[in-house]
Amino acid sequence: MNKTFKMLISTFCKNEDFDGAVQVLREMIERSMTPDSGILSEVFVGLCQCGKSQLAKMLCSEMEAIHLIPAGFEKSKTINFGAENENKASGDNW
C-alpha cells in the first residue's frame, strides 16, 4: 500500500501537480501512514517553489503533531531550501 502512495506522489510531483501530491499525502496522514523522507522532501520543496510554503509548513506541523515525520527528514533544510527558490523565482531579494 505504501508503495502505491509513494508512486502516486512521485508522479504528481514529476508533473508539477503539487495539489494532487498533497491530496495523496493527506490520505496517508488520515491512515496514519508515514511517507519516506525523500518523497516528503519532494512535495515540500515543490510546494515552496510554486508559492505554497505556508501549506508546506502547515502540513509539516500537522504531521509532527501526530508523529508521522519520517526518520531522516530535515524540515528546516527542506522548507528553507524551497522558500529560497520561491523567492528567487518571484524576484525577491533579501
C-alpha positions as CSV (number, residue, x, y, z in Angstrom):
1,M,0.0,0.0,0.0
2,N,2.8,2.5,0.9
3,K,4.5,1.9,-2.4
4,T,1.3,2.8,-4.2
5,F,1.1,6.1,-2.3
6,K,4.8,6.8,-3.0
7,M,4.3,6.2,-6.7
8,L,1.3,8.4,-6.9
9,I,3.0,11.3,-5.0
10,S,6.1,10.9,-7.1
11,T,4.1,11.0,-10.3
12,F,2.2,14.1,-9.2
13,C,5.4,15.9,-8.3
14,K,7.1,15.0,-11.7
15,N,4.0,16.5,-13.4
16,E,4.3,19.6,-11.1
17,D,0.8,18.8,-9.7
18,F,1.6,19.5,-6.1
19,D,-2.1,19.9,-5.2
20,G,-2.6,16.3,-6.3
21,A,0.5,15.2,-4.3
22,V,-0.9,17.0,-1.2
23,Q,-4.2,15.1,-1.6
24,V,-2.4,11.8,-1.6
25,L,-0.2,12.9,1.3
26,R,-3.4,13.8,3.3
27,E,-4.8,10.4,2.6
28,M,-1.7,8.9,4.0
29,I,-2.0,11.1,7.1
30,E,-5.6,10.0,7.6
31,R,-4.4,6.4,7.5
32,S,-1.5,7.2,9.9
33,M,1.0,6.1,7.3
34,T,4.5,7.7,7.4
35,P,5.8,8.8,4.0
36,D,9.5,8.3,3.3
37,S,11.7,11.4,3.7
38,G,12.6,11.6,0.0
39,I,9.0,11.8,-1.1
40,L,8.1,14.3,1.7
41,S,11.1,16.5,0.7
42,E,10.0,16.4,-3.0
43,V,6.5,17.5,-2.0
44,F,7.6,20.3,0.3
45,V,10.2,21.7,-2.0
46,G,7.7,21.6,-4.8
47,L,5.1,23.4,-2.7
48,C,7.6,26.1,-1.8
49,Q,8.7,26.6,-5.4
50,C,5.2,27.2,-6.5
51,G,4.5,29.7,-3.8
52,K,2.9,27.5,-1.2
53,S,5.5,27.4,1.5
54,Q,2.8,28.2,4.2
55,L,1.0,25.0,3.1
56,A,4.2,23.0,3.4
57,K,4.8,24.4,6.9
58,M,1.2,23.6,8.0
59,L,1.4,20.1,6.7
60,C,4.7,19.5,8.4
61,S,3.3,20.8,11.7
62,E,0.2,18.5,11.3
63,M,2.5,15.5,10.7
64,E,4.8,16.4,13.6
65,A,1.7,16.6,16.0
66,I,0.8,13.1,15.2
67,H,4.3,11.7,15.0
68,L,4.3,10.9,11.2
69,I,7.5,12.7,10.3
70,P,9.9,10.1,8.8
71,A,13.4,9.5,10.3
72,G,16.0,11.5,8.4
73,F,13.6,14.2,7.3
74,E,15.2,17.6,7.8
75,K,12.2,20.0,8.0
76,S,14.1,23.3,8.2
77,K,16.5,22.4,5.5
78,T,13.8,21.3,3.1
79,I,11.3,24.1,3.7
80,N,14.0,26.8,3.8
81,F,15.5,25.5,0.5
82,G,12.2,25.6,-1.2
83,A,11.3,29.0,0.2
84,E,14.7,30.4,-1.1
85,N,13.8,29.1,-4.5
86,E,10.3,30.6,-4.2
87,N,11.9,34.0,-3.5
88,K,14.3,33.7,-6.4
89,A,11.6,32.8,-8.8
90,S,9.4,35.8,-7.7
91,G,12.4,38.2,-7.9
92,D,12.5,38.9,-4.1
93,N,16.0,39.7,-2.8
94,W,16.6,39.9,0.9
